[in-house]
């Protein structure tokens, strides 16, 4: 058994050209992707849908970044990070359940630096521009909005740096995106990310339960996002090239 098969649970040649990476997998996503079974390796869970390979990475920049680096030696050419993010400040067009795609992402992945309050100029990483523009153009009527993101390492500490996020023009935060973009660029893979806003820092924090209306809105958002990804992969001119 190869290292790849041990880690992912499938052979590297079984990976398709398009891969969707999910830190967490809501049940509705599996239903929309028509995935019934996920094969488990030592680190990752994998399933092949009709037009793409789904990879359950687990939460964290390191897990997602490593997964992308391993994909360099497979048929994969396009990678999409799909998951949730926190909204820094509610405003027109951005609220709970909104769909967003990072147009740039600041790397604030260090827990120790976040804890110490050390200020440094974070590096910025980007999606593959052509794929990003194609995605937004394809979904311009679906309300997907390009945003500035910051990848952070602590949910507990995020409220304490809210002011810094606002001053920097950061609109959403997640825990994987900057590593995902960095690893994709290093591996020569085209990358974009699609997030649904699942919480609003301080106003509707992640640890509080949602009311029934908000739960329904978020459920509908995840379902719609899943369908948008399936449709994009099927229709995108370059996504199915052999």
N, C-alpha and C positions, 0 to 999 in steps of 0.2 A: 504493500500500500504506500502510495506517495505521500509526502508531507501535506500536500494540498488536500488530498482525499481525506486524510485523517482529521484535518482542521475544519473542512467544510462539509464533509459527508457525501460528496460527489466527486467524480473525476474532473479535472480541469477542462478537458475537452467537451464536457457536457454543459459548460457555462455558455449562455447565449450572448449575442452581440450587445444586447441591452440588459442592464442590471438595475434593479431598484433596491436600494439599501434602506432598511428600516431598523432604527434603534429599538422600537417597540412595535408590536403588531396588534392593532385593534381588530376584534373579530370581524367587523364589517369589511375590513380591507381584504381579508382572506376570501370572503364571500364575493366581493366585487372582482377580485383577481381570479376567481374560480380555482382557488388552491385548496385542496382537501388534505394534503399531507406534507409536512415539512421534515426533511431528512436532517438529522443532527450529527454534526462533527464535534470535535473537541471544543471548538470556540463558537462556531456559527451554525445557524439553521438555514437550509436552502430548499427551494422548490422551483421547479420550472413551470411557468405558465405558458400560454400559447406563444406569446411574442417576446417574453423576457424571463430573466432569472431573478427571483426574489431572494434576498439575503437578509436574514434576521441577525443583526450585528450585536445587539445589546447596547446599553447607554454608555457614552463616553467617547472622547476624541480619539484615544488610542485604539480602541476596538474598531472604530469606523476607518481610521487611517490605515491600520494594518490590513483590513479587508480589501481596501482599494489597491494597496501595493501588491497583494497576492494576485489580484485580478489582472495585473500586467501580463502575466504569463498564460492568459486564457484567451479565447476568442472575443472577450468583452471589449467594446470600444466606447460605449456610452454608459455613463453611470448617473443615476438620479438618487439623491438623498431625500427621503420622504418621511416626514415626522411632524412633531409639534414644536411650537416655540412660544415664548412669553412676550407679551407686548409691553413696551416701555411706557407708553402713554397713549391713551385712547384719543382718536381724532377722526375726522371725516374719512371714511373709507377703510379705517383700521379699527377693528373691535373684535370681540370674542367670535370665533368662527371664521374670520376673514382668511382668505388664502393669499399667501405671499411667497415670493421667490427672491432670495437674496441676490442683489446685483453687486454686492461687495460684502466681505465679512472680516471684521477685526479679530485678530488672534489674541484672546485673553484667557488662554487655556490653563495657566499656572495657578493652582490653588494657593500655593505658598505666597505668591506675589499678591494675589487678591486679598489674602488674609492679612498680610503685613501693610497693605495700603500703598505699597511701592508703586510709584508712577513711572511708567516708561511708555515710549511710543510703540504701540502695538503694530505689528505687521498686518497688512491687508491682503487678503486673497480673493480671487475672483472666479466666477463660473466661466466656462468656455463661451466666448461672446456670441458666436454664431448660433450655437444650440440654445443659449439663453434668449436671444432675440427671436428665434423661431418659436420657442415655447410661449413667450408673451404674445407674439403676434397671433399664434394659433388660438390662444385663449383670451384674446382681448375682450370678448363679449362675456367671459366667465368671471370677470372681476379680479383676476390674479394680478397682484400689484408687486412691482419691484421695490425692494426695501434694503436698507442698510442694517446689517446684522452684526452682532458680536457673539463669539463663542466664549462661554464662561465655564468655570469649573465648580461653582458652588451655588446651589439654590438658596441656601441659608444666608449667604452674604450678598445676594444680588440686590436686596432692598437698600443696603447701605451705600451702594454706588449708583443708585438711580439718577441722582443729579449729574454725575459724570457722564452717564449714558446720554441724557438729554442734551447736555452741553456739546457732546461730540456728534450729535445728529443721529445717534443709533436708535433704530425704531423697534427692533426685536432682538431677543437673545435666545441662544440655544446652547447645546453642549457638544456639538460635533462638527459644525459646518466648516470652520476654518481649516481644521485638519483634513476634512474631506476634500476641499478645494486644493489644498497644498499637495496632498498625496496624489490626487488625480492629475495635476499638472506634472508632477514628478514622473508618474507612470505613463504619461502621454495619452490619457483618457479624457474624453469630452465629458464635462460634468455640469449639472445644474441641481438645484435643490427646490423642493416644494414643501412648504410648511402650512399647517393650519394653526391659527392662534388659539391656544387652549387655556390661557390665563393672562391676567393683566397684573403686572407687578404692583403690589400694595393694594390696588383697588379690588381685584379678584384673584388673590394669590392661589398658587397651585394646590395648596394643602386644604382649601375649603371646598366643600361639596357644592356642586352647581344646582340651581333650582331647575325644575322640570323643563321650563321653556329654554333655558340656556343649554341643558343637556341635549334637547332635541336639535337646537341650532348647531351644536358641535357635531353631533352624530350626522346631520345632513351635510355639514361641511366636509367631514372625512369621506363620506360616501361620494360626494361630488368630486373631491380631489382625486379619489381612486379612479373614477371614470374618466377624468381629464387626462390622467397619465396613460391609461390604456388607449384612449383615442389618439393621443399625441404620438405614442410609439407606433401605432398602426398607420398614421397619416404622414408623419414626418418624412420628407423625401429621402433623407440620408440614414434614417434609423434602421432600415431593413436591407441596406446594401450588403452584399456578401463579400 
